[in-house]
Amino acid sequence: MIAEGIEPVVPTEMYDNTFIRLQESIDKATKKHAVIAQNIANINNPNYEALEFDEALDKAVKRSNRKVVLEEEMAALSQNSIRHSAYIKLLASKINIIHTVITQGRK
């Protein structure tokens, strides 16, 4: 909490919903990765019921087709990894912009 009459060092306008959205996206990609990895790890288990990550529910749910297909799981893993990397790069870029603004203000 900031004392009355004292302005914050970094204006709150600098922080937009981008940080929140990127964090949520990174969290979902991480959860989805765990579900895919679990499917791959259990590919040889005949009693295993494959899962998929439901983004709307934000949790793993049982898939209607029970068979785990390695090629499908690897494709999903690859696509999810690309998304995760993109979110991380966007977040780093956003932080870099803020860092540049702050350090340029010191000169």
C-alpha positions as CSV (number, residue, x, y, z in Angstrom):
1,M,0.0,0.0,0.0
2,I,1.3,3.4,-1.0
3,A,1.0,6.2,1.6
4,E,-1.4,9.0,0.8
5,G,0.2,11.7,-1.4
6,I,3.1,9.5,-2.6
7,E,3.1,8.6,-6.2
8,P,4.1,5.0,-7.2
9,V,7.6,4.7,-8.8
10,V,6.1,2.8,-11.7
11,P,2.7,4.1,-12.9
12,T,0.0,1.4,-12.7
13,E,-1.0,2.4,-16.3
14,M,2.2,0.7,-17.4
15,Y,0.7,-2.7,-16.3
16,D,-2.1,-3.7,-18.5
17,N,-4.0,-7.0,-18.9
18,T,-1.2,-8.4,-21.0
19,F,0.7,-9.6,-18.0
20,I,-2.3,-11.3,-16.5
21,R,-3.3,-12.9,-19.8
22,L,0.2,-14.1,-20.6
23,Q,0.5,-15.6,-17.1
24,E,-2.8,-17.4,-17.5
25,S,-1.8,-18.6,-21.0
26,I,1.6,-19.9,-19.6
27,D,-0.2,-21.7,-16.8
28,K,-2.6,-23.4,-19.1
29,A,0.1,-24.4,-21.5
30,T,2.0,-25.9,-18.6
31,K,-1.0,-27.9,-17.4
32,K,-1.7,-29.1,-20.9
33,H,1.9,-30.2,-21.2
34,A,1.5,-32.3,-18.1
35,V,-1.6,-34.0,-19.4
36,I,0.1,-34.8,-22.7
37,A,3.2,-36.1,-21.0
38,Q,1.0,-38.3,-18.8
39,N,-0.7,-39.8,-21.9
40,I,2.7,-40.5,-23.5
41,A,4.0,-42.1,-20.2
42,N,1.0,-44.4,-20.1
43,I,0.9,-45.4,-23.8
44,N,1.7,-49.1,-23.0
45,N,-0.8,-49.3,-20.2
46,P,-3.8,-51.1,-21.7
47,N,-6.2,-49.9,-18.9
48,Y,-5.2,-46.3,-19.2
49,E,-7.9,-43.8,-20.4
50,A,-6.4,-41.0,-22.3
51,L,-6.9,-37.5,-21.1
52,E,-7.1,-34.1,-22.8
53,F,-6.8,-30.7,-21.3
54,D,-10.1,-28.7,-21.4
55,E,-9.1,-25.1,-21.5
56,A,-12.6,-23.9,-20.6
57,L,-12.7,-26.1,-17.5
58,D,-9.0,-25.5,-16.9
59,K,-8.5,-29.2,-16.1
60,A,-7.8,-32.6,-17.6
61,V,-10.9,-34.6,-18.8
62,K,-11.2,-38.1,-20.1
63,R,-11.1,-38.4,-23.9
64,S,-13.9,-40.2,-25.7
65,N,-11.6,-42.4,-27.6
66,R,-9.6,-44.3,-25.1
67,K,-6.6,-45.2,-27.2
68,V,-3.4,-43.1,-26.9
69,V,-1.8,-42.5,-30.4
70,L,1.8,-41.5,-30.0
71,E,1.9,-39.5,-33.2
72,E,-1.1,-37.4,-32.1
73,E,0.3,-36.8,-28.6
74,M,3.7,-35.8,-30.0
75,A,2.1,-33.4,-32.4
76,A,0.0,-31.9,-29.6
77,L,3.1,-31.7,-27.4
78,S,5.0,-29.9,-30.2
79,Q,2.2,-27.4,-30.8
80,N,1.8,-26.7,-27.1
81,S,5.6,-26.2,-26.7
82,I,5.5,-23.7,-29.5
83,R,2.7,-21.8,-27.8
84,H,4.4,-21.9,-24.5
85,S,7.6,-20.5,-26.0
86,A,5.7,-17.7,-27.7
87,Y,4.0,-16.7,-24.5
88,I,7.3,-16.6,-22.7
89,K,8.9,-14.5,-25.5
90,L,6.0,-12.1,-25.4
91,L,6.3,-11.7,-21.6
92,A,10.0,-11.2,-21.9
93,S,9.5,-8.6,-24.6
94,K,6.9,-6.8,-22.4
95,I,9.3,-6.8,-19.4
96,N,12.2,-5.6,-21.7
97,I,10.1,-2.6,-22.8
98,I,9.3,-1.6,-19.2
99,H,13.0,-2.1,-18.3
100,T,14.0,0.2,-21.1
101,V,11.6,2.9,-20.1
102,I,12.8,2.8,-16.5
103,T,16.5,2.8,-17.4
104,Q,16.1,5.5,-20.0
105,G,14.4,7.6,-17.4
106,R,17.6,7.6,-15.3
107,K,19.8,9.2,-18.1
